[in-house]
Amino acid sequence: MTPFIALLLVLFTSVGVYPPATFAVAAIEGHWLVNEDDSDDPHEQLEGLYVVRATPISPTAEERARAGQSRQKQVFQELEIANIRRGMRAEADIGDLARVLNTEDLTITPSDTGYVFKYSDGLSRNISPRHGGPVYTAKGDEFVADELGKSMVYWRGNSLVIETLLAPRGNMSEEISLKPGQNRLKVHTKLSNPDWLVDAEIIRVFDPPSE
């Protein structure tokens, strides 16, 4: 070990500063194909999100039905139950976000400001990580208009995070990282909407093309 390198190691150790991890920044680049077996099905994860806002039929209503409720009210109640059951099978409409969630392949290439993400249906997104991590202000100027809404992009350790504000409301968070010890890309997406009582959480795993 040369005296210069030894001096650098001593300096980093003494002041608690370490060279930044850079391998993940370059490693996410490339062409990736979804592994359906190890990935969530976005359609299944988005089913029934509206139902949680439905008002359940109260026990008192059931008691009235058993006590001789009129046939007309019983029919109305049965229709209400049928609508709830249909809603449990209905998929929430997320618009253009479906193009991201349902992609079968993802190509990540470097650009002057960060990366270009290209999806299987032709959607292209310019991803520009900000320096210094996330910053939140009252005006929201840190969110920049892009192909899906307004986004803020930053590195969290070795994970690339994309926070997107959606119109008319709601948000999407994507965390893109390499699976530890593997040449596999993991995209962990969370979708939230005030109309939903629970968030949708979807994990998609991508492998490089087999040679």
FENLIN-V308183 format. One record per pair of residues at least 24 apart in sequence whose C-alpha atoms are under 6 Angstrom apart, sorted by the first residue. I is the first residue (numbers start at 1). J is the second residue. If there is no record, write none. Layout:
i=[I/I]
j=[J/J]
This chain:
i=[24/29/29/30/30/31/31/32/32/32/32/32/33/33/33/33/34/34/34/34/35/35/39/39/39/40/40/40/46/46/47/47/47/48/48/48/48/49/51/129/129/130]
j=[158/108/109/107/108/106/107/105/106/206/207/208/105/206/207/208/104/105/205/206/205/206/203/204/205/202/203/204/91/92/89/90/91/87/88/89/90/196/87/153/154/154]
